[in-house]
Structures are given as C-alpha cells and as structure tokens.
Amino acid sequence: MYEYQKQNIVIVGAGMAGLLNAIALRKALPMAKISIYEKASELKGLGGALMLWPTGIKRLRDLGLSNIVDELDVKINYTTMYDDENKLLYKGDLNKFYEKTGDAIITVERAKLQALLLKAAQERNIDIHLNHTYVDVFESSGTGTTVTFTDNAKGKNIQVNADLVIAADGANSAIRKEKIEKDATLEYTGLCVWIGILDKGTVDFPLDQTYFQPWHNAGVWICPLNDGRQGFYAYYRMEEKDFKPVEQGKKLAQLKELYNDKLNEQSPFNAKILNAPENEHTYAGPTYEVKGLTTWISAGGRILLTGDAAHATSPTHGYNTSSAADDAYVLMESIKHHQGNILAAVKDYERVRKPVAEKFLAQEANDRNVVFTGDKTFAMQRNQVIKTLDPNDPFSEWRVLILDNSMEKQLAELKQPTVVNNNNLMKNKK
Ligand SMILES: Cc1cc2nc3c(=O)[nH]c(=O)nc-3n(C[C@H](O)[C@H](O)[C@H](O)COP(=O)(O)OP(=O)(O)OC[C@H]3O[C@@H](n4cnc5c(N)ncnc54)[C@H](O)[C@@H]3O)c2cc1C
C-alpha cells in the first residue's frame, strides 16, 4: 500500500458539498481516514426543494450514487412560465433537452437528499461528527494542518491533524475569511427567498411540470416531488435591511405581508401557498453570492474551498447543488490523477473548476437581473420577447449554454495516468 492512500482528510460542513466531497474522496482514496465535522447537532429537514441539473445527476452517477438518483426520481417533462396576469407565456417540452443530456432534471426535498447522502457516507466508512463547530486551522505546507473544533456537547475544544482540509462550510464560510481571502465579500443578491414544501393537494398543478410566474420584483416557482408534494420558492426583490429574521411558524406570514395581498390575485397559487400551514421545512432569508475570489486554496495549499463556500449564488437557476457535485467530481479525478500528491491535486482542482464556476456565477447574476428586474416596463417587454421564441423550448440554447461542458477537455487530461517517478513509488511503498 502507498502512504498516499492513508491520508487524513478533514471536511468542515455536512451540507451537500461536504457529503459529496467525502464520498468522492473515498473513491479516490479507499484507505484514507475521512472525517466530517458539522456544527448542527442533527441533520434534520431544513430547507425546501433543491434542483439537480442533468450534469449534477451525471456526477452523482460517476460518484457511484445511481441508487440515490433512482430513489429521487421524478421526471419533469415540461417547464412553464406565466405572465403577471397568469397567462401562459410558454410550456417548454424538456424531453428535447434530455435527448442531449441523457439524464433529466430532478427536483428533490433538500432534507431527503441530505439524509440519503449521509447514509451513503456512513456506508463508506466516513466518520461524521455532529455538534462540532470549526474554530481555526493552523497550516504548515510541509507537515499538514491542525484544525480546532469546539465539541458543543462537552463545551471543550479538540484538535485534529489533517493532510487536507476541505472547507464545505457554506456561503458564509469562516475558513474562507480567515485562511483564503480575508477581503472577499459576501454580496447580497438583491433577492430574499421563502422556500418550503406544500402538502399534497395544496396546489392543483400537474406533477410532471414546473410552474414559474415572475413579476418584475418578485416571483413564484413550484416544482413536483416524487411523493406527490410540491416544493415552492417565493422570491422577493428587496433591500437586505428590510428582511427581518422570522421565527418558525411566521415565515409565510411575513411573505404575505410583503406580497401585500394584492399580488395574490395574479396567480391562483399564491394565496394557497401563503395560507398553507407552516411546516418545519420552511426556510426564509436573504440570498448571497461569493464574488471575486482570486483563489480557492490557502497559501500552504492544504485547505480548499468547495460548494457555496467557493461559489454561492442566488437560487434563480437552482444550480448550487449541481455545482457542488461538479467540485467533488473534479477533486476526485484530480487526486486519482496525481497519486499521492495532494498539493498538485488541489492546484489542478482549482485550475479546472474555478473558471467554469465563475462563468456560471456571471451568467446567474445576469439572468437574475433579467428575471427579477425591478422594472415593470422591462419585465413586460421581456415577456413580449419570450412570446416570440419557440413555444416548445424557448430556452433550449440558453440551457445548453449553462451546461457548457468546457471542463471536458481538462477532465480528459486528468484522466490520463500520471507518469509516476519510480523513486517516489519506492519511497511510498510500505
Ligand atoms: C439550512 C439550509 C437550508 C437550505 N435550503 C435550501 C433549499 O431549500 N433550496 C435550495 O436550493 N438551497 C437550499 N440551501 C442551500 C443549498 O443547500 C446549497 O446552496 C447547496 O446545496 C450547496 O451546499 P453547501 O454544502 O456548499 O452549503 P450548505 O448547504 O450551506 O452547507 C454548509 C454546511 O456547513 C455547516 N457549517 C457552517 N459553518 C460551520 C462551522 N463553523 N463549523 C462546522 N460546520 C459549519 C452548516 O451547518 C451546513 O450544514 C440551504 C442551505 C442551508 C444551510
């Protein structure tokens, strides 16, 4: 066995990025010690629905998680968009898009995906430490890192040594601020979201379709889940300071106040969503984007950013989880390619992933401002333009654009075997 197979990897955060990276690293390093530390004391249903794009699904399959894809499966055949008077602007047939991508778009309850990934991680011998909050990390490129966590249950700090630290601690990443880019800004996207799950029958809309009704400053999106319930997203363009933290049981009430009742008339669903019983899965808050990072790697090269910590953006396209899956996959390929050389693998991970993720961030910001423009006249003109597009699939070109497979060339290079220096092999051999 080579020493590199026994690396010690610490992941901070058990969101989708943390769990996906753990599973990917297990594939690349079967003998490594891989541990996740998460500040939450339990991983129970927070949030609403998530979207997985075909690229994200492909990555899940590549990570050996086809069983999870099968379990989540809900096929969305049509995507619809309505104008401010709730007249249909288009009903796009996604099957044409799927012919190009192989896999379909899946919408899934965040809590369910997290539970399935957690189980998959545990089955792969990954240690999960809940109720542990990251405190700091000391890095020496020569000998590795030492990470300090607070064990919240015991109220004391523990220290853990690691060859590699993966910062999957979300958009507000403490590790990014302290160890990678002190001056990086977390910018408010201009949008607050109210996300939740509706009980079966709350909204009468076909379960193979998504519904989207954007106004100029707000909007509602509804998607099916595979148990007959539906996820909803309500977006509101507003000043960040006007969002007041809301308690469980009051989130929809706040949305109702903002939508100011008169907007209810514009969709048959808004009143139903606003009057639905608040359930424990409802989430509300401002959304942020992580902008202008010059690097995703620490000075010593042993701490890297992944998921929202590296490239958070608004959920307008619902691509954040698919992006996290892209990160995990590229890291896995890079580590396999660089057998045992963590520092080289981390550099290649950044080289391949960062430009692609940044291109998407720019696209997302642009589209967000077209969708939630804040300008009523512009929104009406936009809707007129949409009416002139192909009613069967008005956004086919755009979809291909956001699924731009520009990583394929670099990935093909990564999949070539590295020429390993025989002396190193001998050194590494047990
Ligand atoms: C509670 C919650 C609900 C969400 N709901 C939705 C939703 O309904 N729809 C949607 O599209 N997106 C939702 N998101 C965002 C979505 O999960 C992410 O955009 C995407 O999956 C990428 O995930 P991530 O793992 O990078 O980040 P996150 O999902 O934010 O996960 C980061 C994890 O790191 C942990 N963490 C943070 N700081 C520390 C620390 N100091 N020490 C230890 N652990 C730490 C957090 O507790 C969290 O579990 C939600 C995120 C959260 C945290």
The ligand as an SDF file (V2000), in Angstrom:
LIG
                    3D

 53 58  0  0  0  0  0  0  0  0999 V2000
  -30.4420   25.1770    6.3320 C   0  0  0  0  0  0  0  0  0  0  0  0
  -30.2890   25.2940    4.8370 C   0  0  0  0  0  0  0  0  0  0  0  0
  -31.4120   25.1920    4.0170 C   0  0  0  0  0  0  0  0  0  0  0  0
  -31.2690   25.3150    2.6420 C   0  0  0  0  0  0  0  0  0  0  0  0
  -32.3790   25.1540    1.8710 N   0  0  0  0  0  0  0  0  0  0  0  0
  -32.2770   25.2020    0.5300 C   0  0  0  0  0  0  0  0  0  0  0  0
  -33.3870   24.9520   -0.2950 C   0  0  0  0  0  0  0  0  0  0  0  0
  -34.4690   24.6830    0.1790 O   0  0  0  0  0  0  0  0  0  0  0  0
  -33.2240   25.0350   -1.6360 N   0  0  0  0  0  0  0  0  0  0  0  0
  -32.0090   25.3440   -2.1980 C   0  0  0  0  0  0  0  0  0  0  0  0
  -31.9090   25.4020   -3.4300 O   0  0  0  0  0  0  0  0  0  0  0  0
  -30.9290   25.5500   -1.4400 N   0  0  0  0  0  0  0  0  0  0  0  0
  -31.0340   25.4850   -0.0910 C   0  0  0  0  0  0  0  0  0  0  0  0
  -29.9110   25.6740    0.6740 N   0  0  0  0  0  0  0  0  0  0  0  0
  -28.6250   25.9240    0.0030 C   0  0  0  0  0  0  0  0  0  0  0  0
  -28.0960   24.6320   -0.6390 C   0  0  0  0  0  0  0  0  0  0  0  0
  -28.1010   23.5790    0.2860 O   0  0  0  0  0  0  0  0  0  0  0  0
  -26.6760   24.9030   -1.1280 C   0  0  0  0  0  0  0  0  0  0  0  0
  -26.7160   26.0380   -1.9830 O   0  0  0  0  0  0  0  0  0  0  0  0
  -26.0290   23.7770   -1.9480 C   0  0  0  0  0  0  0  0  0  0  0  0
  -26.5600   22.5270   -1.6590 O   0  0  0  0  0  0  0  0  0  0  0  0
  -24.5160   23.7440   -1.7170 C   0  0  0  0  0  0  0  0  0  0  0  0
  -24.3240   23.2520   -0.4170 O   0  0  0  0  0  0  0  0  0  0  0  0
  -23.0810   23.5060    0.5430 P   0  0  0  0  0  0  0  0  0  0  0  0
  -22.8630   22.2140    1.2510 O   0  0  0  0  0  0  0  0  0  0  0  0
  -21.9770   24.1440   -0.1490 O   0  0  0  0  0  0  0  0  0  0  0  0
  -23.6150   24.6010    1.5870 O   0  0  0  0  0  0  0  0  0  0  0  0
  -24.6780   24.4650    2.7550 P   0  0  0  0  0  0  0  0  0  0  0  0
  -25.8580   23.6710    2.3130 O   0  0  0  0  0  0  0  0  0  0  0  0
  -24.9160   25.8460    3.2440 O   0  0  0  0  0  0  0  0  0  0  0  0
  -23.9290   23.6080    3.9080 O   0  0  0  0  0  0  0  0  0  0  0  0
  -22.8840   24.1370    4.7200 C   0  0  0  0  0  0  0  0  0  0  0  0
  -22.8200   23.3000    5.9850 C   0  0  0  0  0  0  0  0  0  0  0  0
  -21.6980   23.7430    6.7580 O   0  0  0  0  0  0  0  0  0  0  0  0
  -22.0790   23.8320    8.1130 C   0  0  0  0  0  0  0  0  0  0  0  0
  -21.2180   24.8070    8.7700 N   0  0  0  0  0  0  0  0  0  0  0  0
  -21.1710   26.1510    8.5490 C   0  0  0  0  0  0  0  0  0  0  0  0
  -20.2700   26.7470    9.3540 N   0  0  0  0  0  0  0  0  0  0  0  0
  -19.7190   25.7560   10.0950 C   0  0  0  0  0  0  0  0  0  0  0  0
  -18.7190   25.7440   11.1320 C   0  0  0  0  0  0  0  0  0  0  0  0
  -18.1280   26.8790   11.5650 N   0  0  0  0  0  0  0  0  0  0  0  0
  -18.3790   24.5470   11.6990 N   0  0  0  0  0  0  0  0  0  0  0  0
  -18.9810   23.3910   11.2780 C   0  0  0  0  0  0  0  0  0  0  0  0
  -19.9460   23.3580   10.3230 N   0  0  0  0  0  0  0  0  0  0  0  0
  -20.3070   24.5170    9.7300 C   0  0  0  0  0  0  0  0  0  0  0  0
  -23.5440   24.2720    8.0390 C   0  0  0  0  0  0  0  0  0  0  0  0
  -24.2470   23.9850    9.2400 O   0  0  0  0  0  0  0  0  0  0  0  0
  -24.0590   23.4670    6.8580 C   0  0  0  0  0  0  0  0  0  0  0  0
  -24.5310   22.1930    7.2270 O   0  0  0  0  0  0  0  0  0  0  0  0
  -29.9970   25.5690    2.0630 C   0  0  0  0  0  0  0  0  0  0  0  0
  -28.8760   25.6740    2.8850 C   0  0  0  0  0  0  0  0  0  0  0  0
  -28.9990   25.5230    4.2690 C   0  0  0  0  0  0  0  0  0  0  0  0
  -27.7670   25.6020    5.1560 C   0  0  0  0  0  0  0  0  0  0  0  0
  1  2  1  0
  2  3  1  0
  2 52  2  0
  3  4  2  0
  4  5  1  0
  4 50  1  0
  5  6  2  0
  6  7  1  0
  6 13  1  0
  7  8  2  0
  7  9  1  0
  9 10  1  0
 10 11  2  0
 10 12  1  0
 12 13  2  0
 13 14  1  0
 14 15  1  0
 14 50  1  0
 15 16  1  0
 16 17  1  0
 16 18  1  0
 18 19  1  0
 18 20  1  0
 20 21  1  0
 20 22  1  0
 22 23  1  0
 23 24  1  0
 24 25  2  0
 24 26  1  0
 24 27  1  0
 27 28  1  0
 28 29  2  0
 28 30  1  0
 28 31  1  0
 31 32  1  0
 32 33  1  0
 33 34  1  0
 33 48  1  0
 34 35  1  0
 35 36  1  0
 35 46  1  0
 36 37  1  0
 36 45  1  0
 37 38  2  0
 38 39  1  0
 39 40  1  0
 39 45  2  0
 40 41  1  0
 40 42  2  0
 42 43  1  0
 43 44  2  0
 44 45  1  0
 46 47  1  0
 46 48  1  0
 48 49  1  0
 50 51  2  0
 51 52  1  0
 52 53  1  0
M  END
$$$$
